[in-house]
Each structure stands twice: as structure tokens, then as C-alpha cells.
Amino acid sequence: MKDQGEGQQPEEYNKHQQASLVGPWVPLAFPESEEALERTSRVELALVEGLPNNNYFPFDTLEGVAALPDRFKPTPNKPVDPPSESIPYPGVRGELTTSRVIVPKTSENAEPSRKIDLKSALQYGTAQGYPPLYSYLRQFARENMHPNVPYAGGPEIILTCGSTDGFAKTIEALTNNWVEGEDPVENRPGMIVEEFCYMNAVQTARPRGLRIVPVMIDNEGMVASGHGGLEEVLAGWDKSKGKRPHLMYTVTVGQNPTSGTLGVERRREIYALCSRYDIIIVEDDPYWYLQYPSAYDVSTAVHGQPGSDRSRPGSGNFNSPRSSGYPFLDSLVPSYLSVDTDGRVVRLDTFSKTVAPGCRLGWITTQPALCERLMRITESSTQQPSGFVQSMIAEMIMGPQNRNGRGGGRDDLGWKTDGWVRWLQGLRGNYERRMQTMCTIFDDGKQLVKTGRRQSMSQEWSVVDTVPMYDFVWPLGGMFVWVKLNLETHPLWKKTSHEKLSRGLWIHLTTPRYLVLVAPGALFAPTEAIRVEKSFSYFRICFAAVDEQDVAPMSHRFVEGVKSFWAKKRLDDIDEDMAEDVEQRLLAIQMC
């Protein structure tokens, strides 16, 4: 197995890196040849660069205690497999589960792609990202995450301050501002999204004047053809609404909020349409590592086949002809990049779900020409992510590149790629078990059972009726269960508005007896029409943030709360004052 602790920089990056510590190299007054660069002393460069003196940085080291990569127990790549005994899991009492990570003040290593220290990390840096971490992630993306991208020279990456930052820069690079009342309607740009979607992306696009164009979804994700599908939306485009959209924003694994996971065949269908109509695909994939093979068989048994077999995580090796080198990564449904023959995919990755949201660190993977444009935007905006965060993650994964540092792992030499992939497996295992717990309880409780007696001729019969209160599909990925309420089975369905009935249930669940706060579907409706016509039927429930021991009790409280609400004969006891307070707190939360 080839390790990536010593990632390689592109040739042109290495050639000029030492001559320019602020952004990509520009051939101004600097000599171009290697010999000339060697003759250029650091004293001369210090007089040119507008940098503060690193000796005055108040931090001498950056230290932390980090988990070992095998802290959490993984789940199998194939649900029929027993848990692998060959994968180490620290279940024995007293076994070491942490390691100390130290980023030193200075490193003797002169190679930029291997120099991890505070002297370089806290100084002004390059727009591509901190050289060691950029180098590692570039190699990881090309060789392990996306080994079969059909680009002649492979994809390029640039580090971001998280996916939201990456998306903001992407639409700045690919769209023009449109101002209502000033610009012609026929010039208005548009952005395609799923029927229910992550609203931060919509809120980023709207101020630029983009028209939001929703496309129908099913249990798998965005629909390619048929009523409301992508083909119908594009082929029947009304030019009086503006230009036909040339940008798509989509979450393809564990879609937020619906939890759909788009299969390979569906991706190919959608990609072919995007190629025909010249649409750039912005693929936001924070949950890619959180794909759940065990959900497929259960969903198939309860609901019929949830998608093509090629949408099933763990159904085989998705990386062909070239393997990632890791069975876990090979078992994951691959990115749109794997079919990107045109160079029209921009993929957003993040450390928010694999390390912590507060890192504000991620990266974009795309074709080199577009990556260069994104770099220009970065140079005049964020410049680069936090040096503290980048150096600490680089030290933890890559390990010390000199005798003063300490990395993650039992030997203090860093997690390396083997450890990083093992960490991702453990995270998937923890979240998959939570999902199984919640979904099992939800499945057991979704029917309201009513018993009674009926007289027939000379006999009396005991009768059992079942009322389906809600339904859902076991998620193949992500952090959410998307519950569809069968409000038409409620006794008050014909006596009050559907929106009021849904709101009544939402408030009822927050009362002291149940203390369950779920996200109403209206929070994820990209247009007013969808909010009014459909959103009242859905709740998004997150199983990820709850402590493990609380998943089952909270799931039971949700079921009991729904059952007791279905017994209601009136809604005038709903406390609207309390509802307003809850709504204000909910709106204050950044919906993730």
C-alpha cells in the first residue's frame, strides 16, 4: 500500500514556491531558473515580502490530544458480512485510545510540501492552501477518492474555509450578478436544485439574482426524466423567466434533508442531460463517507427496491478499472467526477463531518482550468484557511516531518492514509448504528393500532384496524431520516388546514411530555410554491447529534407523541405562544 505522508506537488508549484509566499508565483522581478533562485538569499526575499517577523508570533508550539484512528468500531462494507475481526478496535480496558499531536515552532525540513511548523503555517500563505496539507489532499483525492476521473492529467484541488465558502466562490466564478429592475429578464441566470434542498446554498445564490429552479426528487434523489424531472424542466424552459439554468447545486449522498443517495445509473442519466444543455454540476458531498449498506435490504423489503442496485453502497467495487487501494472506499457510490468527460463537475468536500465543523476547512476538486479561476477569487478574498487548523490536521494525518513534531497514531508518526481511512470507517460505523436504532423504532411505531368489536348476524367479532401515521425510507447515507406524514389519516384532516395540522403536531412534540424538536419541511423548501403545497407533509429528523444512549428514548418519544396527536379531536389546546418561542430559537440555529 502506497502511503501518502509525503505528497507530491505539481512541478510548477515546487519550482517557484520559495520565491513567493503570498499567492501563486507571478514572474515579476524574480529570477526564473533554479540556479538563479538558489543565488537569491533569504535576506533579499525578506526585504521584498511584506511579512511580519515569525519570531514575534506568540505561539511556540501547537499541541493537542487526538484520538487514535481505530477508536470507533466500523460496520461491514457488505451487510451480509460479519464484522471483520481483522480490523483493530480498542475494546480492551486500558488500551491506549489517544495520542499527542505537536506542531513545532520551526522545522528543519526545507521542502514546502513537507514542512509542517508554526513558522510557515501562521505566516501569509498560498491560495491553494498550506503546502503540506494541499499536497496530501491532492494525492488522496486523485489516487484514493477518485482514481478513475477521466481527465488527461487528473483533477486539481484548492482548499477552502468549508463547503459554504467553496460554493460561494464557485457561483462567483460561474455566474453574473443580476439585479431586478435594472437588468433584462431574459438575461437572468438560474440554478437547478432538488425539490427539497439545503437552503444555505439557495440563500447564497439569491442575492446574486439567480432564479431557483427545483426538480422533482424520489427516494434515490433528483429525477432525470418523467413528470417534473430534469429533462422536462430543461426541454420545456420558458425563456420569459430568464436564461435556461447553466448551474446545478446537488447533494448526492445522504441528501439534505431527504437522505436520498443517487445511484451510478441515475448519475449518468443526469450527467448526459447536463452535457446536452451545458450545465455545470456543483456536487456538495459532505456525507460521502457515511453510506449505509445495511439500509438497502430493509428498505427493499418494506418499500420495494429504493433505486437501481448500483445505488447500493457495498454492492461491489465501484472503482474500476483502477482501485482506490481500500475496500471501504471502493464500496462507496462514486462522485460525479467519475463520469465527468466534459470537465463540468465542481465537487465540494469538507472536514466538518469527519473532524469538526469549527475547523472551517474543506476543499474543491475540479478540472485545472476552473481551479485556477477559483484560486484568483481566493487570492482577493479569504486568501487561505486558518493556518492553525491546517497545520494541526496535517501533523495528525501526515505525521511529523522533523524531529520536533509529533503526529497522531500509536507511534506518534501520524495516522497516514491507512489511519485516515480507518477513522472514516469508524465514523460510518457509529452513525450507521444510530440510524439502525432510530429507524427500527420508527418502523415499529408508524402504524396506529385500533381495536374494537363488531356485530355480524348472530356473532360478535374482534376487529383490529391499523392507521398509517407516517412513513419513511431507511437512509442509504447521511445523517437524517425524512419522515412523510400521512396527515390524511388524521381525524381532523377534513376539519382544518393541512398546514395547521402539521404545525399542531410539530408543537405537540415539543411539549414537556415528549421534548422532541424536529425540523419542519418548510425550512427546506426552495420556492414558496413548494412550501405551501408540499412542505407540511415532511419532517427532517437528525440521528447524528444525539448522544448514543439517547437515540432510542428520543425515537420512542417521537413515536408516542405522534400516536397521542392522532388521538386528538381538536387543536385549540395547542400553545401558540410556546410555538413562537420555539420557532425563534429554531430560526436562530444554522440549519446544517
VOGU-3710 file (C-alpha; in Angstrom, 3 decimals, decimal comma):
1> mkdqgegqqp> 0,000/0,000/0,000  1,473/3,308/-1,034  1,407/5,802/1,827  0,802/9,491/1,372  2,684/11,073/4,206  4,955/12,602/1,585  2,545/14,012/-1,022  3,961/15,421/-4,231  3,437/18,952/-5,509  2,870/19,781/-9,161
11> eeynkhqqas> 6,203/20,550/-10,838  5,418/24,198/-11,427  4,272/24,588/-7,793  7,556/23,287/-6,382  9,608/25,334/-8,808  8,537/28,707/-7,553  7,077/28,124/-4,106  10,011/29,503/-2,143  10,088/32,643/-4,246  6,504/33,545/-3,434
21> lvgpwvplaf> 4,915/33,101/-0,041  1,862/35,179/-0,896  -0,304/33,509/-3,549  0,749/31,709/-6,720  4,030/32,622/-8,362  3,918/35,581/-10,723  7,060/36,277/-12,834  7,685/39,868/-11,830  11,263/40,653/-10,805  12,056/37,175/-9,521
31> peseealert> 14,570/35,053/-11,451  13,084/32,049/-13,245  15,886/29,480/-13,290  16,606/27,106/-10,427  20,200/28,346/-10,344  19,069/31,941/-10,006  16,640/31,010/-7,248  19,432/29,357/-5,330  21,518/32,539/-5,585  18,647/34,613/-4,209
41> srvelalveg> 19,264/34,857/-0,486  16,548/34,818/2,167  17,728/38,277/3,238  16,900/39,680/-0,180  13,475/37,982/-0,155  12,776/39,303/3,343  13,250/42,837/2,026  10,754/42,209/-0,773  7,957/40,419/1,095  5,591/42,371/3,328
51> lpnnnyfpfd> 5,592/39,750/6,061  5,634/40,097/9,848  8,626/38,563/11,610  7,786/34,986/12,624  9,944/35,298/15,759  7,280/37,608/17,169  4,438/35,077/16,841  3,292/34,396/20,443  2,830/30,655/19,910  5,838/28,378/20,397
61> tlegvaalpd> 4,001/25,119/19,707  0,500/23,959/18,869  -0,450/20,844/20,814  -3,458/18,619/21,270  -4,541/15,161/22,366  -6,139/13,349/19,440  -7,975/10,064/19,071  -6,311/7,042/17,567  -7,845/6,262/14,176  -9,326/2,940/15,364
71> rfkptpnkpv> -11,259/4,469/18,279  -14,679/3,569/16,829  -15,939/0,204/15,646  -16,682/0,011/11,910  -19,633/-1,643/10,210  -19,096/-4,097/7,332  -18,952/-2,879/3,728  -21,443/-5,606/2,826  -24,373/-6,086/5,225  -24,239/-9,883/4,824
81> dppsesipyp> -20,660/-9,926/6,096  -19,957/-10,433/9,790  -17,982/-7,582/11,401  -14,349/-8,047/10,499  -12,201/-9,321/13,327  -9,109/-8,236/11,406  -9,897/-4,548/11,892  -8,450/-3,462/15,239  -10,888/-1,983/17,731  -9,737/-0,734/21,165
91> gvrgelttsr> -12,340/-2,573/23,177  -9,942/-3,907/25,802  -9,902/-1,892/29,012  -6,733/0,080/29,468  -5,708/0,042/25,819  -4,365/3,355/24,521  -7,001/5,384/22,634  -5,297/8,774/22,279  -2,042/10,267/21,068  -0,365/13,645/21,443
101> vivpktsena> -0,020/15,868/18,374  2,580/18,656/18,373  3,183/21,234/15,659  6,614/22,717/16,426  7,680/26,333/16,059  10,201/25,508/13,353  11,064/22,572/11,136  14,421/21,750/9,631  12,692/20,374/6,533  13,202/22,796/3,638
111> epsrkidlks> 10,730/21,088/1,277  7,497/23,200/1,300  5,253/20,178/0,803  6,730/18,511/3,915  7,473/21,492/6,155  4,899/21,488/8,980  5,633/24,155/11,572  4,140/27,332/13,010  6,742/29,491/11,313  5,191/28,633/7,943
121> alqygtaqgy> 1,603/27,830/8,992  0,986/31,168/10,744  2,603/33,255/8,035  0,791/34,580/4,949  0,263/31,558/2,723  -0,727/30,451/-0,742  -4,269/30,494/-2,094  -4,099/26,780/-2,875  -3,730/26,015/0,823  -0,994/25,126/3,295
131> pplysylrqf> 1,520/23,259/1,097  1,801/20,032/3,157  -1,968/19,617/3,541  -2,645/20,687/-0,038  -0,109/18,136/-1,244  -1,604/15,333/0,853  -5,240/16,042/-0,064  -4,406/16,423/-3,745  -2,837/12,988/-3,806  -5,638/11,479/-1,670
141> arenmhpnvp> -8,278/12,922/-3,999  -6,574/11,714/-7,159  -5,446/8,262/-6,029  -7,950/7,172/-3,375  -11,202/9,130/-3,576  -11,464/9,490/-7,351  -8,938/7,166/-9,020  -10,890/6,961/-12,297  -11,622/10,604/-13,154  -11,424/10,829/-16,988
151> yaggpeiilt> -9,140/13,893/-17,094  -5,894/13,549/-19,028  -3,786/14,978/-16,204  -6,145/14,233/-13,326  -8,217/16,687/-11,252  -6,873/19,654/-9,298  -7,861/20,842/-5,827  -7,911/24,054/-3,822  -8,507/24,294/-0,073  -11,490/26,292/1,229
161> cgstdgfakt> -12,883/27,593/4,503  -15,547/24,876/4,339  -18,141/23,933/1,728  -20,166/27,129/2,133  -17,075/29,151/1,266  -16,336/26,814/-1,633  -19,836/27,166/-3,014  -19,807/30,974/-2,687  -16,577/31,149/-4,694  -17,926/28,722/-7,274
171> iealtnnwve> -21,028/30,748/-8,065  -18,935/33,925/-8,114  -16,736/32,319/-10,753  -19,607/30,890/-12,826  -22,443/33,436/-12,639  -23,040/37,142/-13,189  -24,969/39,337/-10,797  -28,495/40,095/-11,978  -30,465/42,990/-10,485  -34,233/43,106/-10,778
181> gedpvenrpg> -35,445/46,338/-12,380  -32,044/47,068/-13,896  -31,126/44,002/-15,949  -33,265/42,402/-18,691  -35,359/39,450/-17,522  -34,107/37,344/-20,424  -30,569/37,632/-19,005  -31,464/36,370/-15,539  -29,335/33,317/-14,600  -30,789/30,295/-12,866
191> miveefcymn> -29,710/27,463/-10,582  -31,201/23,980/-10,510  -31,754/22,384/-7,095  -33,615/19,401/-5,652  -37,278/19,855/-4,765  -36,251/19,992/-1,097  -32,698/21,155/-0,573  -30,011/22,616/1,681  -31,161/26,196/1,993  -27,770/27,768/2,731
201> avqtarprgl> -26,931/27,225/-0,932  -30,156/28,893/-2,024  -29,556/31,806/0,326  -26,073/32,217/-1,131  -27,370/32,276/-4,710  -30,422/34,513/-4,336  -28,595/37,775/-3,554  -26,836/37,410/-6,921  -30,240/37,370/-8,600  -30,274/33,697/-9,557
211> rivpvmidne> -33,674/32,167/-10,180  -34,055/28,961/-8,146  -35,360/26,105/-10,306  -36,469/22,977/-8,370  -36,510/19,490/-9,894  -38,618/16,568/-8,674  -36,993/14,004/-6,371  -37,741/10,410/-5,422  -36,254/8,107/-2,784  -32,976/7,979/-4,707
221> gmvasghggl> -32,595/11,704/-5,353  -33,054/14,054/-8,312  -35,265/12,611/-11,067  -33,800/12,623/-14,581  -36,920/12,067/-16,691  -40,687/11,998/-16,387  -43,039/14,494/-14,793  -41,111/17,248/-13,018  -37,783/15,623/-13,865  -34,673/17,409/-15,101
231> eevlagwdks> -35,306/16,661/-18,772  -38,832/18,077/-18,657  -37,676/21,208/-16,828  -34,893/21,919/-19,339  -36,665/20,937/-22,564  -39,749/22,991/-21,736  -37,900/26,027/-20,435  -39,849/29,298/-20,666  -37,362/31,980/-21,753  -39,600/34,691/-20,340
241> kgkrphlmyt> -38,385/33,519/-16,913  -34,770/34,183/-17,814  -31,923/32,172/-19,280  -32,142/28,436/-19,109  -30,130/27,464/-15,994  -26,499/26,542/-16,576  -25,712/25,713/-12,932  -26,895/22,844/-10,717  -26,420/22,514/-6,971  -26,934/18,990/-5,651
251> vtvgqnptsg> -26,171/16,816/-2,624  -25,947/13,283/-3,988  -25,206/11,130/-0,911  -27,445/11,388/2,150  -29,167/14,350/0,514  -30,014/17,101/2,976  -32,839/16,910/4,016  -34,308/13,829/2,271  -31,346/11,416/2,777  -31,508/10,114/-0,817
261> tlgverrrei> -28,377/8,580/-2,347  -28,042/8,866/-6,106  -27,004/5,684/-7,894  -24,465/5,375/-10,690  -27,024/4,892/-13,472  -29,061/7,922/-12,386  -25,874/9,984/-12,255  -25,080/9,012/-15,827  -28,587/9,992/-16,975  -28,395/13,375/-15,253
271> yalcsrydii> -24,850/13,981/-16,461  -25,907/13,298/-20,070  -28,648/15,925/-19,752  -26,222/18,417/-18,217  -23,847/17,789/-21,109  -26,636/18,321/-23,654  -27,827/21,570/-22,062  -24,370/22,776/-20,910  -24,937/22,749/-17,145  -22,160/22,871/-14,539
281> iveddpywyl> -22,755/20,386/-11,705  -21,801/21,615/-8,228  -21,705/18,422/-6,172  -21,743/19,118/-2,427  -20,795/15,834/-0,768  -20,238/16,210/2,996  -21,724/12,759/3,734  -19,885/10,702/1,110  -18,146/8,528/3,729  -21,442/7,963/5,562
291> qypsaydvst> -23,025/5,418/3,202  -25,015/2,647/4,887  -25,100/-0,762/3,169  -27,424/-2,232/5,823  -30,265/0,141/4,907  -30,721/-1,229/1,404  -32,170/-4,647/2,232  -34,536/-3,242/4,864  -35,829/-0,522/2,523  -36,261/-3,044/-0,265
301> avhgqpgsdr> -38,254/-5,388/1,965  -40,559/-2,649/3,255  -40,915/-0,315/0,284  -39,744/-2,245/-2,755  -36,454/-1,521/-4,439  -35,392/2,033/-3,449  -33,254/2,513/-6,539  -31,062/0,702/-9,004  -28,816/-1,907/-7,483  -25,888/0,311/-8,447
311> srpgsgnfns> -27,119/2,886/-5,915  -26,421/0,432/-3,142  -23,314/1,141/-1,048  -21,279/-2,013/-0,704  -22,832/-3,704/-3,750  -19,415/-4,140/-5,339  -16,227/-2,381/-6,340  -17,272/0,957/-7,803  -13,700/1,896/-8,675  -12,934/0,226/-11,957
321> prssgypfld> -10,564/-0,254/-13,640  -8,373/1,426/-11,020  -8,915/0,648/-7,336  -8,538/3,201/-4,537  -6,400/0,690/-2,653  -9,012/0,472/0,138  -12,075/-1,845/0,058  -14,040/0,688/2,123  -13,529/3,498/-0,402  -14,136/1,124/-3,319
331> slvpsylsvd> -17,521/0,175/-1,784  -18,828/3,776/-1,796  -21,015/5,093/-4,621  -18,598/7,316/-6,575  -18,710/11,026/-7,311  -19,993/12,700/-10,480  -16,280/13,224/-11,158  -16,071/9,558/-12,163  -18,208/10,236/-15,264  -17,033/13,807/-15,934
341> tdgrvvrldt> -15,824/13,535/-19,521  -16,566/17,239/-20,181  -14,902/18,794/-17,126  -18,204/20,243/-15,858  -18,193/18,954/-12,250  -17,180/21,016/-9,208  -17,037/18,835/-6,112  -17,152/20,307/-2,592  -15,615/18,332/0,283  -15,342/19,285/3,928
351> fsktvapgcr> -13,789/18,275/7,231  -16,981/19,388/9,019  -18,427/15,870/9,251  -15,132/13,968/9,529  -13,221/16,156/12,016  -15,367/19,074/13,272  -17,491/21,913/11,773  -15,467/24,505/13,693  -12,416/23,674/11,584  -13,986/25,655/8,718
361> lgwittqpal> -11,848/23,665/6,343  -12,607/21,843/3,117  -11,505/21,589/-0,487  -12,790/21,773/-4,042  -11,935/19,128/-6,632  -12,463/20,046/-10,271  -10,740/20,457/-13,622  -7,488/22,502/-13,502  -8,673/25,472/-15,593  -11,625/26,149/-13,317
371> cerlmrites> -9,491/25,566/-10,226  -7,187/28,341/-11,454  -10,149/30,754/-11,621  -11,192/29,795/-8,101  -7,640/30,487/-6,963  -7,814/34,037/-8,309  -11,021/34,628/-6,305  -9,395/33,177/-3,178  -6,387/35,467/-3,516  -8,625/38,531/-3,238
381> stqqpsgfvq> -10,946/37,192/-0,529  -10,114/34,592/2,146  -6,538/34,024/0,867  -6,382/30,652/2,634  -7,974/28,750/5,556  -6,685/29,041/9,124  -3,036/28,100/9,489  -3,703/26,729/12,988  -6,265/24,253/11,653  -4,376/23,278/8,509
391> smiaemimgp> -1,106/22,579/10,358  -2,774/20,570/13,119  -4,666/18,341/10,684  -1,572/17,950/8,513  0,518/16,942/11,539  -2,127/14,496/12,795  -2,547/12,702/9,458  0,813/13,079/7,728  2,900/12,868/10,877  5,992/14,862/11,874
401> qnrngrgggr> 8,323/15,767/9,042  11,110/16,622/11,500  12,331/15,594/14,944  10,475/18,396/16,785  6,947/17,386/15,871  4,616/14,581/16,921  1,771/13,182/14,860  -1,282/11,049/15,559  -1,164/7,288/15,935  0,334/4,881/18,458
411> ddlgwktdgw> 3,875/5,543/17,259  3,441/9,356/17,056  4,306/9,171/13,358  0,881/10,227/12,086  -2,288/8,441/11,044  -1,150/8,207/7,424  -3,713/7,274/4,798  -4,349/3,860/6,366  -5,317/5,577/9,621  -7,396/8,284/7,954
421> vrwlqglrgn> -9,454/5,699/6,065  -9,827/3,635/9,255  -11,108/6,748/11,067  -13,701/7,269/8,326  -14,786/3,628/8,644  -15,270/4,060/12,378  -17,346/7,204/11,912  -19,533/5,394/9,386  -19,982/2,574/11,875  -21,105/4,860/14,703
431> yerrmqtmct> -23,585/6,769/12,566  -24,911/3,624/10,876  -25,707/2,024/14,235  -27,563/5,160/15,341  -29,521/5,129/12,096  -30,444/1,467/12,623  -31,661/2,155/16,160  -33,850/5,105/15,166  -35,263/3,543/12,016  -36,129/0,265/13,744
441> ifddgkqlvk> -38,149/2,134/16,388  -39,785/4,343/13,761  -40,722/1,304/11,670  -42,220/-0,493/14,657  -44,329/2,523/15,629  -45,554/4,001/12,341  -48,913/2,215/12,475  -51,612/3,235/14,934  -53,416/0,077/16,025  -57,112/0,386/16,859
451> tgrrqsmsqe> -59,136/-2,447/18,331  -62,886/-2,808/18,581  -65,818/-5,174/18,289  -68,371/-5,534/15,519  -71,670/-7,402/15,389  -72,292/-9,564/12,325  -75,504/-11,613/12,113  -75,523/-13,610/15,348  -71,799/-13,302/16,002  -69,609/-10,624/17,558
461> wsvvdtvpmy> -66,161/-10,097/16,061  -62,993/-8,538/17,452  -61,588/-6,089/14,898  -58,092/-4,693/14,611  -57,528/-1,694/12,330  -54,180/-0,110/11,517  -53,775/3,547/10,608  -50,503/4,529/8,856  -49,493/7,762/10,608  -46,212/8,319/8,766
471> dfvwplggmf> -43,725/6,608/6,506  -40,039/6,920/5,614  -37,246/5,183/3,739  -34,200/3,907/5,612  -31,419/6,278/4,530  -28,586/4,854/2,432  -26,378/7,690/3,628  -26,146/10,936/5,574  -27,420/11,985/8,989  -31,174/12,305/8,546
481> vwvklnleth> -34,465/10,448/8,421  -37,006/12,168/6,147  -40,437/11,389/7,553  -43,550/11,771/5,382  -46,633/12,423/7,471  -49,850/10,703/6,360  -51,958/13,573/7,614  -54,929/12,422/5,534  -55,416/9,605/8,083  -55,793/12,043/10,984
491> plwkktshek> -59,353/12,549/12,316  -59,071/16,344/11,779  -57,841/16,133/8,157  -61,083/17,487/6,711  -61,766/19,887/9,572  -58,682/22,106/9,470  -55,958/23,205/7,062  -53,186/20,765/6,307  -50,542/23,301/7,311  -52,227/23,929/10,658
501> lsrglwihlt> -52,462/20,197/11,322  -48,753/19,719/10,593  -47,850/22,701/12,730  -50,012/21,331/15,534  -48,073/18,064/15,524  -44,765/19,932/15,464  -45,779/21,959/18,545  -47,248/18,907/20,275  -43,927/17,069/20,019  -42,113/19,908/21,824
511> tprylvlvap> -44,343/19,749/24,920  -42,752/18,605/28,219  -44,093/15,073/27,893  -42,165/14,432/24,664  -39,469/17,134/24,302  -38,738/16,339/20,675  -37,834/19,145/18,269  -37,770/18,192/14,596  -37,108/20,327/11,522  -40,317/21,035/9,565
521> galfapteai> -40,195/20,565/5,808  -40,831/24,271/5,198  -37,229/25,001/6,230  -36,003/23,163/3,119  -38,496/24,397/0,511  -36,583/26,353/-2,170  -39,699/28,103/-3,513  -42,868/29,493/-1,991  -44,996/27,127/-4,105  -43,279/24,049/-2,649
531> rveksfsyfr> -43,526/25,466/0,859  -47,285/25,958/0,547  -48,179/22,856/-1,458  -45,892/20,123/-0,102  -43,685/21,031/2,831  -46,342/20,477/5,525  -46,127/16,718/4,903  -42,483/16,324/5,959  -40,216/16,397/9,000  -36,427/16,044/8,958
541> icfaavdeqd> -35,027/14,185/11,965  -31,278/14,054/12,658  -29,915/10,961/14,380  -26,291/12,150/14,317  -26,048/14,827/17,024  -27,889/12,932/19,772  -25,764/11,096/22,334  -25,806/7,362/21,598  -27,691/6,435/24,757  -30,411/8,991/23,925
551> vapmshrfve> -31,207/7,835/20,374  -33,653/5,118/21,427  -35,506/7,134/24,138  -35,912/10,128/21,817  -37,103/7,906/18,987  -39,686/6,295/21,276  -40,853/9,746/22,442  -41,338/10,813/18,822  -43,458/7,726/18,119  -45,539/8,182/21,268
561> gvksfwakkr> -46,005/11,878/20,525  -47,314/11,149/17,046  -49,679/8,471/18,366  -51,114/10,779/21,026  -51,564/13,545/18,441  -53,535/11,174/16,211  -55,974/10,759/19,112  -56,704/14,496/19,221  -60,216/15,620/18,338  -59,405/19,345/18,443
571> lddidedmae> -56,404/21,683/18,203  -57,476/24,585/20,402  -55,236/23,374/23,222  -52,077/23,951/21,155  -49,954/26,619/22,854  -49,142/29,126/20,100  -47,115/31,332/22,450  -44,793/28,431/23,172  -44,646/27,699/19,443  -43,456/31,209/18,660
581> dveqrllaiq> -40,656/30,882/21,213  -39,564/27,534/19,747  -39,692/28,939/16,219  -37,465/31,853/17,147  -34,893/29,511/18,656  -35,098/27,230/15,644  -34,531/30,121/13,233  -31,520/31,205/15,280  -29,910/27,820/14,665  -27,855/27,491/11,495
591> mc> -29,565/24,570/9,766  -26,755/22,156/8,880
//
